[in-house]
Amino acid sequence: MTSPPSATPEGRGRGFRGRALVWKRFDFRETSRIVALLLRDHGVVHALAKGAHRETSPLLGRIDFLSDLEVQLSGARDGLRTLVRADLVRERRGLRAPARFLAASHFVEICDFALVPGRGEPELFDLIEGGLTLLERCPATALPTVVLGLELRLLAHLGALPDFDCCNECGVALVTQAFRGEVQGALCCRAHAASPRRAVGQRAISFLRVLRDQPGRSWPELPGPVPTGAAALPAAWLAQALERRCRLRRHVFAPAATGIRAVDTGA
Ligand SMILES: [Zn+2]
């Protein structure tokens, strides 16, 4: 039912239907809202939800943050579409718990930085949708592990996940030990370690390898907590890939949960 991604850039074109996540919401006048919808095939599209605050509105209760919808959008007038119809595919009530909401908000924020306006990215949409389901359903104690796994998946999607099996300088396998390299976030062998030499814990690296190599559905079963140092490396990789710091991250990897000092997380 959906049009090709390039056929309907935001701001023009005909109306269309599609799967969407409620990405952001803004109040508009007294009874309406502007919603930013993340569509699987069209990227982020803004639409006016007319009268969404009215008690009789069919949109009431459907355009909650991160709800999964099947939407129908009008063609654009003055650069803005109207949300004609929204059918609830699933609401994410589980994400209302504070720790889950925080984890989901951090994940949404880093994905938002990675989205190119008006460009549909089905693979990223599927990662986001699957990731939100994991964050909604996993045991609360597994939230930091799942967030870390999702960060690795996002970095891989962006082509920004470094090799952490081999030395960044010479390519030798980092089997028994690894050190921080000159480049921030890079891992090196003893000979190419930055001065002063700082070892990276093997448990931390092994944990990241397991997250990278195993399917997301198995992450919640990994024995926790996240090993000391394991959250610090993706922090550096994310900061480089997104060219900004993630303001919510240090709250997800709270010191009590991970034994990591906030200064190490790059958040
Ligand atoms: Zn080396």
Boltz pocket constraint, residues with backbone or C-beta under 6 A from the ligand:
constraints:
  - pocket:
      binder: B
      contacts: [[A, 167], [A, 168], [A, 169], [A, 170], [A, 171], [A, 172], [A, 188], [A, 189], [A, 190], [A, 191], [A, 192]]
      max_distance: 6.0
